[in-house]
Amino acid sequence: MSPTVFCEQGFRFFFFLREEKRMHVHVISGDGEAKFWLEPELELAKNHGYSRIQLKQIESIVEAHSDELVKAWRKHFSS
């Protein structure tokens, strides 16, 4: 199961359960898939298929929703 945190501009932002402990978010769309670290600072971890322009767009969305993502992470992984 991979809980969706939100969808925006054609991208789905979600977590994989039982993955690594470092806070991060996965992003997927028809164009590709990426993973961004949320701590200690926002950073691209992996990219498969997205252009630099798309990655900047995704990064901006992640920045805008950073509080929501951290809150959702803590909720999902608190147990």
N, C-alpha and C positions, 0 to 999 in steps of 0.2 A: 504494500500500500504506500502510495506517495501523496501525502496531503497537499492539495493546492492551497497556496496562501492567497493569491489573487491572479487575475488575468488582465492584461492591459496591452493595447496596441498590437494585438495578435500574438503576444507572448504569454506563456503560462509559467508562473513562478511557483516553485514547489520544493519540498524536502523529500529525501529518501529516508525512510525509517531505518534504524540500526546501521547507520553509516558512521563515518568518522565523527569525532567529538568536536572538532573545530567548527565554529559557526559558519555556515555557508548556505547558499541558495542555488538551486538548479533552474535553468531557463530553457524552454523548448518552444519551437514553432515549426512551421513547415520548411523553414530555411536552414534550421540547424539546432544546435544544442550547446549550452555553455554552463559553466559553474563559476560562481563568484564567492570568494571569501568575504565574510562580513566583519571579521576581526583578525588581527588587531586593527586593520584598516581595510576598506573596500579594495579588492584586487581580483583581477581575472585569474582563475585557477586553470580552467580548461576551455577550449573552444573547438567546436566541430561544425564548420560550415558558415559561420557568420563573418561578414565583412567588418572592416574597422569601423565603418559608419554605423552599422547595426550594433556593434559592441558598445560604441559610445552612447547610442540611444538606450540600450539595455542598462548600461551603467547609470545613466541619468534617472531611469525609472527606479532602479534599486536604491539610489541615493534618496530619491523622493519618498520612498516607502521604507526607509531603514528602520524607523521605530516600529512599524507594523511587523516587519520581518523578524526583528529581534524578539518582540513580544510573542509572535507565533512560534519561533524556535524554542523559546523557554517553555511555552505551554506544551508543545509536542514532546520535548525531550526532558521534562522535569522529573519524570519517574525513573 
